[in-house]
Amino acid sequence: MTDERPPADASLRGALRSLRALFGDGALLSAGSGPPLERIALRSDPPSVAPCVPLEGPGARLVAVPAAPLVAGFLDGVQRSRVVGYVAGSPLIYASVAAAVRERVARRLETWREPSVRRALFVSRGRLGETAWNQLRESGVPVVDITADMTDDAIPVHPFALRARALDLVALEREGLERRLAAEWCRSESRWLWIDGGISGNLAVDERATAFGVVKSHTTLYGTAEQVASVLALEEAARSPAFLVGHRPRRAVASWYLRLRTAAGGDPLHGLVRVEVSPPADMLDPEQITDEARARLTAHCDRISAGILAERAPLSLPDPRWDTLTYGIHACEMYLDALVGH
């Protein structure tokens, strides 16, 4: 989000006050009356199975839970976007994004350094028109042009298309805040950091970093049909063999599945997470991996898996994602919700 004149009050209330002065009550909706756009399914990728490169031999591995916790910090980010009005048929979308690390201090979670928070109005300059755009800029409302890189004839007319484009940009801003916090931790800390989500886009999380990512959703499952069937059959406290996933143009990551808990009804995805770490350089070419390097990787994966299993209690109830949402990340999310609002 960029803006040369941050207003004295960048909150939703302050933005609405400026918008009301510019466009009148008729252009604004009852902000807060509907759910955030993030709760509305605008687009979903179809479920798929993708190939991967094995780094360990086949077979599930049971993981012993350690007596002492491994993880010292939990990093998460949130975003909240709402349509607050329309001008010339184009939506005005107010968004707040935030990211923070909550670190464990004397068995309590406290905020590490300062949380990152950004707020702005996302609009299409091309659809809004120069007069309204300049009025917004002069008012001091932090504003982002969601169609800045598009020619006039390519700018969508459909409000839902503009809304989806704004959500994509909001997500990129949130990811940017998360990456910067992860980079700060990796530069200054030797303790372990749990990152909510994947790490493939974060170049700061290299093979020397004491950080890993935990992916809770499984729209894409990795492996052959036989390997996926083995993942879905994992027992509680068991992990799959590690494998290499190439994210082009992002860099490759080493990954594996871990079952936190099983469901009475046999849901194959219940309690299933996928862990990501930056692979050592000697693991990037599977044909050149030595037995010593593979043994080091196995020990590394087992240690991180044990640290994750140690965080299964307390449960994150009543959150419906409690089977994969461990309390450290849940607490970080609640802290961020308090900063940006629901």
Backbone hydrogen bonds, N-H to C=O, Kabsch-Sander energy under -0.5 kcal/mol:
donor,donor_aa,acceptor,acceptor_aa,energy
15,A,11,S,-2.6
16,L,12,L,-2.6
17,R,13,R,-2.0
18,S,14,G,-1.9
19,L,15,A,-2.7
20,R,16,L,-2.7
21,A,17,R,-1.6
22,L,18,S,-1.6
23,F,19,L,-3.2
24,G,19,L,-0.6
24,G,20,R,-1.6
27,A,24,G,-1.1
28,L,25,D,-1.3
29,L,84,V,-2.6
31,A,29,L,-1.8
33,S,30,S,-2.2
37,L,81,S,-3.2
39,R,36,P,-1.9
40,I,37,L,-1.9
41,A,39,R,-0.6
42,L,40,I,-1.4
48,S,219,T,-2.5
50,A,221,L,-2.7
53,V,244,L,-2.2
55,L,242,A,-2.7
56,E,242,A,-1.2
61,R,239,R,-2.5
63,V,237,A,-3.0
72,A,192,W,-2.5
73,G,192,W,-1.8
74,F,102,R,-2.1
75,L,194,W,-3.1
76,D,100,A,-1.9
78,V,98,A,-2.6
80,R,96,S,-2.5
82,R,94,Y,-2.4
84,V,82,R,-0.7
84,V,92,L,-3.0
85,G,92,L,-0.9
86,Y,27,A,-2.3
87,V,90,S,-2.2
90,S,87,V,-2.0
92,L,85,G,-3.1
93,I,91,P,-0.6
93,I,122,F,-2.1
94,Y,82,R,-2.5
94,Y,92,L,-0.6
95,A,93,I,-0.5
95,A,120,A,-2.7
96,S,80,R,-2.5
97,V,118,R,-2.6
98,A,78,V,-2.2
99,A,116,S,-2.1
100,A,76,D,-2.1
102,R,74,F,-2.6
103,E,101,V,-0.6
103,E,110,E,-3.2
104,R,72,A,-3.5
105,V,103,E,-0.6
105,V,108,R,-3.9
108,R,105,V,-1.5
110,E,103,E,-2.7
110,E,108,R,-0.5
112,W,101,V,-3.1
113,R,111,T,-0.5
116,S,99,A,-2.8
117,V,115,P,-0.5
118,R,97,V,-2.7
120,A,95,A,-2.1
121,L,142,P,-3.2
122,F,93,I,-3.9
122,F,120,A,-0.5
123,V,121,L,-0.6
123,V,144,V,-2.5
125,R,123,V,-0.7
128,L,124,S,-2.6
129,G,125,R,-2.3
133,W,129,G,-2.4
134,N,130,E,-2.7
135,Q,131,T,-1.9
136,L,132,A,-2.2
137,R,133,W,-2.4
138,E,134,N,-2.7
139,S,135,Q,-1.7
140,G,136,L,-0.7
140,G,137,R,-1.0
141,V,136,L,-1.1
144,V,121,L,-2.7
146,I,123,V,-3.0
146,I,144,V,-0.8
148,A,145,D,-1.1
150,M,147,T,-1.6
154,A,151,T,-1.4
155,I,151,T,-0.8
155,I,152,D,-0.8
162,L,158,H,-1.7
163,R,159,P,-2.4
164,A,160,F,-2.5
165,R,161,A,-2.0
166,A,162,L,-2.3
167,L,163,R,-2.2
168,D,164,A,-1.9
169,L,165,R,-1.8
170,V,166,A,-2.4
171,A,167,L,-2.5
172,L,168,D,-1.9
173,E,169,L,-1.9
174,R,170,V,-2.4
175,E,171,A,-2.6
176,G,172,L,-2.0
177,L,173,E,-2.0
178,E,174,R,-2.3
179,R,175,E,-2.6
180,R,176,G,-2.1
181,L,177,L,-2.0
182,A,178,E,-2.5
183,A,179,R,-2.4
184,E,180,R,-2.1
185,W,181,L,-2.4
186,C,182,A,-2.6
187,R,183,A,-1.8
188,S,184,E,-1.4
189,E,185,W,-2.6
192,W,70,L,-0.6
193,L,210,T,-2.0
194,W,73,G,-2.9
195,I,193,L,-0.6
195,I,212,F,-2.8
196,D,75,L,-2.4
196,D,194,W,-0.5
197,G,195,I,-0.7
197,G,214,V,-2.6
202,N,199,I,-2.1
203,L,201,G,-0.8
205,V,202,N,-1.2
206,D,204,A,-1.6
209,A,206,D,-1.5
211,A,209,A,-1.4
212,F,193,L,-2.0
213,G,276,E,-2.5
214,V,195,I,-2.2
215,V,274,R,-3.4
221,L,48,S,-2.3
223,G,50,A,-2.9
228,V,224,T,-2.9
229,A,225,A,-2.0
230,S,226,E,-1.7
231,V,227,Q,-2.0
232,L,228,V,-2.6
233,A,229,A,-0.9
234,L,231,V,-1.7
237,A,259,R,-2.6
238,A,235,E,-1.4
239,R,61,R,-2.7
240,S,257,Y,-2.5
243,F,255,S,-2.7
244,L,53,V,-3.3
245,V,253,V,-2.8
247,H,245,V,-0.6
248,R,246,G,-0.7
251,R,200,S,-0.9
253,V,245,V,-2.3
254,A,277,V,-2.5
255,S,243,F,-2.8
256,W,275,V,-1.4
258,L,273,V,-2.7
259,R,238,A,-2.5
260,L,258,L,-0.7
260,L,271,G,-3.9
266,G,263,A,-1.2
270,H,267,D,-1.1
272,L,269,L,-1.8
273,V,258,L,-2.4
273,V,271,G,-0.5
274,R,215,V,-2.4
275,V,256,W,-3.0
276,E,213,G,-2.7
277,V,254,A,-2.6
283,M,280,P,-2.1
284,L,281,A,-1.2
288,Q,285,D,-2.3
289,I,286,P,-0.9
294,R,290,T,-2.3
295,A,291,D,-2.1
296,R,292,E,-2.0
297,L,293,A,-2.1
298,T,294,R,-2.4
299,A,295,A,-2.2
300,H,296,R,-2.2
301,C,297,L,-2.9
302,D,298,T,-2.5
303,R,299,A,-2.2
304,I,300,H,-2.2
305,S,301,C,-2.5
306,A,302,D,-2.4
307,G,303,R,-2.0
308,I,304,I,-2.1
309,L,305,S,-2.5
310,A,306,A,-1.6
311,E,308,I,-1.7
312,R,309,L,-1.5
319,D,316,S,-1.6
322,W,319,D,-1.7
324,T,321,R,-1.9
325,L,321,R,-2.3
326,T,324,T,-1.1
327,Y,311,E,-0.8
327,Y,314,P,-0.5
330,H,326,T,-2.4
331,A,327,Y,-3.1
332,C,328,G,-1.6
333,E,329,I,-2.6
334,M,330,H,-2.3
335,Y,331,A,-2.0
336,L,332,C,-2.2
337,D,333,E,-2.6
338,A,334,M,-1.7
339,L,335,Y,-1.0
340,V,336,L,-2.3
341,G,337,D,-2.8
